[in-house]
Amino acid sequence: MTKQNQVNLIKLSVGSESVDSLIAWQASRRARGPDGLPRHITRMWPKREAEILNGGSIYWVVKGVLQCRQRILRLDEVIGRDGIRRCAIVLDPEVIRTQSSLRRPFQGWRYLPVKDAPPDLPKGRESEETLPVELNRALAEIGVL
């Protein structure tokens, strides 16, 4: 498969105040699977599984701003206590910061085509503070970001 046959996911990181709080959550035992890798459990199994597993990432929206991504390693079946089949999106533990991009709230996850994904921040800029949401929004409105 080629990059043409690759797609990403985008998801709100509900409850996260920052990328650092997302990283801290994923370090907790509750966010990790039996293999020790972070995972996100969702009700729906992605129909575009092959494209996701062809190098796709999950892009995290924190406080209304897309700020980082993680490579998706695999999709595991998880049966809940209620007997319902769910999808565990198993993630690479490395969180890669991206250029910020404002996003409106949405439910669940969405597909994010490669061409629409923000670029990673260059090496050495990963620890930069993100812009305040209001400033980020103003810059986006005038076409700077």
N, C-alpha and C positions, 0 to 999 in steps of 0.2 A: 504494500500500500504506500501511497505517497502522501505528502502534506495536503494534497487536494482531498484526500479521503480521511481527513482528520477534523475533529470537532472538539470543542471545549464545553465545559459546563460553567454556568455562573450561578452563584447562590448567595443569599444574604447570610451573614454570620450573626444571627440573632443572639443578642446578649453580650456580644463583644463590644468593648469600648474602644479598642485599638487593635492593631496587628499583634502587639505584644500580648494582649489579653487572649487573643485567639491562639497564639502559640502556647501560652500557659495552660489554657483549657485542653489543648491537644496533648499536653504532657501528662495530664491526669490519667489515672487508671480507667476512669469511666469512658474516656474518648478513644481508648485503644482496644484493638481486637486481641484475640488470643496470641497472635504473632508479635504483639507489641507495637504494631504500626497504627498510626492515627487513622480513623475512619469516620465517615459520616453516614448514618443510616437514614434511608429515605423509603417512603412507601412504594414509589414507582420505580420500575426497572427501566433504564433508558433503552429505547428502541434502537438507537444508533450506537449500540455497544461496541461494534467493531471499529467505528470511527473514533470513539472515545479512547479505546485501548490502543490506538495507533499514535500514541504520543500526546494525547490530550491532557489538559489540566483542568482543575476546578479553580475558578477566579472568585475570590471572596470580596463581597461588598460589606464594608464595615462602616456603620453610621452614615449610610447614604453615599459612600465613596468606594468605588472599586480600587483596592489598594495592593492586593497581592494574589499570588496563585500557588498551587501545589500540583505537581504531576500526579496523575491518576495511575496507580499501579495495576489495579484489577477491580473487578466487581464480584463480591461474594454474596451468596444467598444467606440470609439470616431469617430464621423462623422465630417470631416473637412468642412471648408467653401466651398470647392470645391465639396462637396457631397460624397467624397470618405471615405469608412470605414477604420479606422486605429485601432491599438492596443495600449492602454495605459498600460504599465507595471507599476503597482502601487507598490511602494517600502516602506519597513520599513524605517523610518527616520534614524535609527542607521547605521552608516557606520563602518564596521568592517575591520580593517587593516589585511592584510595577508602577508605571506612571499612573497617577490618580485620574479617575474618571467618575464623574457624578452619575448616579443611577437612581431611578425612582424605585420605590418599594414594589415588590412583587412576591407572589407566593411560590413556594417550591423552588425548583431549579429550572433553568432555561438552557437551551443550546446557545453557544457563543461561537460563531464561525471564526476561524483563524484570522481572517482579514479584519475582523472587528475587535480583536483582542488588543489591549494596550501593550506596548512593549515593556520588557523588563527594565528596571532602573540599571544604569551602568554600574559596574563594579566600583565600590568605594562610595556610592551614594545610597546604598541600601538602608543605612541607619538614619538617613535624613528624616526629620519630622515632616509629616504630611501637612499640607496647608490647611488652615481652618476652613471648615465647610463653606462659610459665607464667602471667603476670598476665592476659594476654588470655584464656586458657583459663578461669581462675578467674572472671573477670568474666562471661564467656559462660555459665558454669554457673549463676551466680546471676541471670542475666537482665539484666545491665547493658548488655551490648553486643548 
